[in-house]
Structures are given as C-alpha cells and as structure tokens.
Amino acid sequence: MPMIIPIRDLRNTSKVSELAHKQQEPIYVTKNGYSDLVVMSAEYYERFARENRIDQAIFEAEQEFAENGEATDAEIVFAELEKKYFE
C-alpha cells in the first residue's frame, strides 16, 4: 500500500528520509488533500530509472519492428555475431 503523508510532515526531513529508505517505495506527499510531490530514496530511484530505461528500449524496439521489421532466426543472428566478434 502506498505511503501518503501531508506536506507539513516534510519539516521532519530525517523522519521522511528514514521512511523512504525503510519502505523502498515512493512516498506520496499531499497538499490541501491533493497529490503534490513524490519522495523516494536514491537507491529506489536508480532502480526505477534503470527499469524504465529497459522498458523504453523494449518499447522502441517493438515500434521499430512494427514499422519496418523483419523477423530473423536467432541461430543465424548468433552465428553472425560469433563470427564477427570471436573469429
């Protein structure tokens, strides 16, 4: 379940930092009852960004294939790569 805190709780930065590191998930900060900010630990952010880059790369590859792609047998591709880099 996501952690939600009011913006006034940001005054206690040590507590918010401790929560972010302990929970290892985003902490949603509300202002006047509405979502305003998201706080997370640097470790969690790095993991999130890495996964997002992987997802983005997959999405771009799928789009490229849909536009002008042609399926190639994996054995042929690996044989060509092995020849190119190991022979």
N, CA and C of each residue as an Amber inpcrd file, in Angstrom:
protein
   261
   0.8470000  -1.1730000   0.0000000   0.0000000   0.0000000   0.0000000
   0.8960000   1.2420000   0.0000000   0.5870000   2.2020000  -0.8570000
   1.4480000   3.3900000  -0.9270000   1.3910000   4.2200000   0.3460000
   2.5210000   4.8110000   0.6760000   2.5980000   5.6950000   1.8350000
   2.2110000   7.0890000   1.3730000   1.3110000   7.7320000   2.1100000
   0.8510000   9.0810000   1.7990000   1.0250000   9.9290000   3.0500000
   1.7000000  11.0710000   2.8820000   1.9000000  11.9630000   4.0180000
   1.5200000  13.3900000   3.6140000   1.0810000  14.1990000   4.5710000
   0.8000000  15.6020000   4.2540000   2.1000000  16.3900000   4.1200000
   2.0620000  17.4670000   3.3910000   3.2560000  18.2570000   3.1180000
   3.9010000  18.7930000   4.3970000   3.1230000  19.0210000   5.4200000
   3.6910000  19.5410000   6.6730000   4.6780000  18.5550000   7.3010000
   4.5360000  17.2660000   6.9890000   5.4590000  16.2620000   7.5240000
   6.8630000  16.3780000   6.9250000   7.0090000  17.1410000   5.8450000
   8.3350000  17.3180000   5.2530000   9.2460000  18.1550000   6.1380000
   8.6760000  18.7980000   7.1370000   9.5010000  19.5750000   8.0640000
  10.5120000  18.6870000   8.7760000  10.0860000  17.4470000   9.0400000
  10.9670000  16.4940000   9.7170000  11.6970000  15.6740000   8.6460000
  12.7230000  16.2670000   8.0670000  13.4070000  15.6390000   6.9390000
  14.0670000  14.3080000   7.3050000  14.5650000  14.2040000   8.5210000
  15.2100000  12.9520000   8.9420000  14.2090000  11.8080000   8.9560000
  13.0120000  12.0710000   9.4440000  11.9810000  11.0360000   9.5040000
  11.5450000  10.6300000   8.0920000  11.3860000  11.6030000   7.2040000
  10.9770000  11.2990000   5.8340000  12.0700000  10.4910000   5.1350000
  13.3270000  10.8620000   5.3350000  14.4330000  10.1170000   4.7500000
  14.4510000   8.6820000   5.2680000  14.2880000   8.5290000   6.5540000
  14.2650000   7.1930000   7.1650000  13.1340000   6.3540000   6.5730000
  11.9430000   6.9460000   6.4310000  10.8070000   6.2320000   5.8370000
  11.1140000   5.8090000   4.4010000  11.6860000   6.7270000   3.6270000
  11.9770000   6.4240000   2.2230000  12.9510000   5.2600000   2.0990000
  13.9690000   5.2320000   2.9520000  14.9440000   4.1410000   2.9010000
  14.3600000   2.8440000   3.4310000  13.5210000   2.9370000   4.4330000
  12.9250000   1.7420000   5.0280000  11.8730000   1.1270000   4.1000000
  11.0030000   1.9440000   3.5190000   9.9090000   1.4510000   2.6930000
  10.3620000   0.9830000   1.3140000  11.3990000   1.6360000   0.7580000
  11.8720000   1.3540000  -0.6010000  10.7270000   1.3690000  -1.6150000
   9.9040000   2.3910000  -1.4750000   8.8370000   2.6770000  -2.4260000
   8.5410000   4.1720000  -2.3410000   7.8480000   4.7140000  -3.3330000
   7.5730000   6.1510000  -3.3120000   6.6960000   6.5530000  -2.1320000
   6.9420000   7.7530000  -1.6350000   6.0970000   8.3520000  -0.6030000
   5.3790000   9.5130000  -1.2740000   4.0680000   9.4570000  -1.2890000
   3.2710000  10.4960000  -1.9240000   2.9860000  11.5950000  -0.9060000
   3.2520000  12.8250000  -1.3060000   3.0710000  13.9750000  -0.4260000
   1.8620000  14.7610000  -0.9340000   0.9290000  15.0280000  -0.0160000
  -0.2730000  15.7610000  -0.4100000  -0.2280000  17.1930000   0.0920000
  -0.8780000  18.0620000  -0.6580000  -1.0190000  19.4690000  -0.2870000
  -2.4930000  19.8120000  -0.4500000  -3.0970000  20.2560000   0.6360000
  -4.5340000  20.5510000   0.6370000  -5.3620000  19.3600000   0.1630000
  -4.9100000  18.1680000   0.5120000  -5.6520000  16.9540000   0.1870000
  -5.4140000  16.3990000  -1.2030000  -4.5660000  17.0420000  -1.9900000
  -4.2900000  16.5970000  -3.3600000  -2.8300000  16.1920000  -3.5000000
  -2.5960000  15.2120000  -4.3580000  -1.2330000  14.7570000  -4.6100000
  -0.3920000  15.9100000  -5.1490000   0.8010000  16.1120000  -4.5630000
   1.6350000  17.2410000  -4.9390000   3.0560000  16.8140000  -5.2900000
   3.6490000  15.9250000  -4.5040000   5.0400000  15.5160000  -4.6950000
   5.1760000  14.0160000  -4.4720000   6.2950000  13.5000000  -4.9420000
   6.6630000  12.1140000  -4.6540000   8.1000000  12.1330000  -4.1630000
   8.3610000  11.4610000  -3.0410000   9.6940000  11.3850000  -2.4540000
  10.1020000   9.9150000  -2.4350000  11.3670000   9.6640000  -2.8000000
  11.8710000   8.2880000  -2.7370000  13.3650000   8.3110000  -2.4680000
  13.8710000   7.2040000  -1.9910000  15.3140000   7.1120000  -1.7310000
  16.0640000   7.0990000  -3.0570000  17.3200000   7.4840000  -3.0150000
  18.1400000   7.4870000  -4.2180000  18.2900000   6.0720000  -4.7820000
  18.4230000   5.0870000  -3.9050000  18.5540000   3.6970000  -4.3500000
  17.3070000   3.2590000  -5.1080000  16.1460000   3.5880000  -4.5530000
  14.8890000   3.2130000  -5.2110000  14.7660000   3.9320000  -6.5530000
  15.1410000   5.2090000  -6.5820000  15.0580000   5.9740000  -7.8260000
  15.9520000   5.3630000  -8.9030000  17.1790000   4.9910000  -8.5470000
  18.0890000   4.3840000  -9.5120000  17.5060000   3.1020000 -10.0900000
  16.9270000   2.2670000  -9.2290000  16.3010000   1.0240000  -9.6850000
  15.1230000   1.3290000 -10.6030000  14.3070000   2.2990000 -10.2110000
  13.1540000   2.7130000 -11.0110000  13.6060000   3.2220000 -12.3790000
  14.6300000   4.0730000 -12.4020000  15.1210000   4.6430000 -13.6540000
  15.6940000   3.5540000 -14.5590000  16.4410000   2.6100000 -13.9830000
  17.0230000   1.5170000 -14.7630000  15.9230000   0.6760000 -15.4040000
  14.8990000   0.3280000 -14.6200000  13.7860000  -0.4610000 -15.1700000
  13.0440000   0.3170000 -16.2430000  12.9010000   1.6190000 -16.0490000
  12.2180000   2.4440000 -17.0320000  13.0140000   2.4940000 -18.3340000
  14.3510000   2.5740000 -18.2410000  15.1790000   2.5810000 -19.4490000
  15.0390000   1.2700000 -20.2100000  14.9650000   0.1670000 -19.4910000
  14.7930000  -1.1360000 -20.1290000  13.4370000  -1.1940000 -20.8160000
  12.3880000  -0.7610000 -20.1160000  11.0490000  -0.7450000 -20.7020000
  11.0080000   0.1430000 -21.9410000  11.6640000   1.2940000 -21.8760000
  11.6960000   2.2210000 -23.0140000  12.4150000   1.5910000 -24.2000000
  13.5150000   0.9050000 -23.9470000  14.2560000   0.2520000 -25.0270000
  13.4120000  -0.8370000 -25.6880000  12.6950000  -1.5990000 -24.8940000
  11.8200000  -2.6400000 -25.4380000  10.7190000  -2.0110000 -26.2790000
  10.1130000  -0.9390000 -25.7630000   9.0490000  -0.2480000 -26.4900000
   9.5610000   0.2650000 -27.8320000  10.7400000   0.9020000 -27.8320000
  11.3030000   1.4340000 -29.0730000  11.6190000   0.3220000 -30.0620000
  12.1350000  -0.7940000 -29.5790000  12.4350000  -1.9230000 -30.4580000
  11.1560000  -2.4880000 -31.0660000  10.0990000  -2.5900000 -30.2630000
   8.8250000  -3.0810000 -30.7830000   8.2510000  -2.1350000 -31.8250000
   8.3700000  -0.8250000 -31.5860000   7.8890000   0.1490000 -32.5670000
   8.6840000   0.0560000 -33.8630000   9.9950000  -0.0260000 -33.7450000
  10.8500000  -0.1260000 -34.9270000  10.5170000  -1.3770000 -35.7300000
  10.3090000  -2.4810000 -35.0410000   9.9640000  -3.7290000 -35.7300000
   8.6140000  -3.6050000 -36.4150000   7.6330000  -2.9750000 -35.7450000
   6.2990000  -2.8190000 -36.3280000   6.3440000  -1.9590000 -37.5930000
   7.2430000  -0.9710000 -37.6170000   7.3260000  -0.0730000 -38.7710000
   8.0180000  -0.7150000 -39.9730000   9.1210000  -1.3740000 -39.7420000
   9.8700000  -1.9150000 -40.8840000  10.6620000  -3.1600000 -40.5280000
  10.1920000  -3.8870000 -39.5740000  10.9560000  -5.0270000 -39.0900000
  10.7470000  -6.2890000 -39.8890000  11.7290000  -7.1310000 -39.7660000
  11.6790000  -8.4290000 -40.4070000  12.2550000  -9.4330000 -39.4110000
  11.5430000 -10.4900000 -39.1620000  11.9950000 -11.4880000 -38.2050000
  13.1930000 -12.2530000 -38.7820000  14.1680000 -12.5160000 -37.9200000
  15.3550000 -13.2720000 -38.3070000  15.5480000 -14.3920000 -37.3030000
  15.9400000 -15.5330000 -37.7870000  16.1510000 -16.6770000 -36.9260000
  17.2890000 -16.3710000 -35.9450000  17.0710000 -16.6590000 -34.6730000
  18.0530000 -16.3570000 -33.6330000  19.3700000 -17.0930000 -33.8680000
  19.3210000 -18.3210000 -34.3470000  20.5540000 -19.0740000 -34.5940000
  21.4220000 -18.3860000 -35.6380000  20.7930000 -17.8100000 -36.6540000
  21.5360000 -17.0950000 -37.6950000  22.1840000 -15.8490000 -37.1030000
  21.4320000 -15.1110000 -36.3280000  21.9440000 -13.8820000 -35.7140000
  23.1260000 -14.1910000 -34.8060000  22.9780000 -15.1970000 -33.9350000
  24.0720000 -15.5390000 -33.0210000  25.3020000 -16.0460000 -33.7740000
  25.0820000 -16.7760000 -34.8460000  26.2110000 -17.2530000 -35.6410000
  26.9530000 -16.0750000 -36.2720000  26.1980000 -15.0910000 -36.7700000
  26.8290000 -13.9080000 -37.3560000  27.5880000 -13.1000000 -36.3060000
  27.0090000 -12.9490000 -35.1300000  27.6870000 -12.2240000 -34.0620000
  28.9450000 -12.9350000 -33.6080000  28.8660000 -14.2420000 -33.4900000
  30.0420000 -15.0140000 -33.0780000  31.1600000 -14.8970000 -34.1120000
  30.7900000 -14.9680000 -35.3830000  31.7780000 -14.8260000 -36.4530000
  32.4030000 -13.4400000 -36.4250000  31.5800000 -12.4210000 -36.2280000
  32.0580000 -11.0260000 -36.2350000  32.9860000 -10.7370000 -35.0640000
  32.6580000 -11.2210000 -33.8750000  33.3990000 -10.8140000 -32.6810000
  34.3870000 -11.8550000 -32.1650000  34.2720000 -13.0880000 -32.5630000
  35.1470000 -14.1220000 -31.9890000  35.9910000 -14.8550000 -33.0090000
  35.9100000 -14.4740000 -34.2560000  36.7500000 -15.1360000 -35.2620000
  37.6730000 -14.1590000 -35.9050000
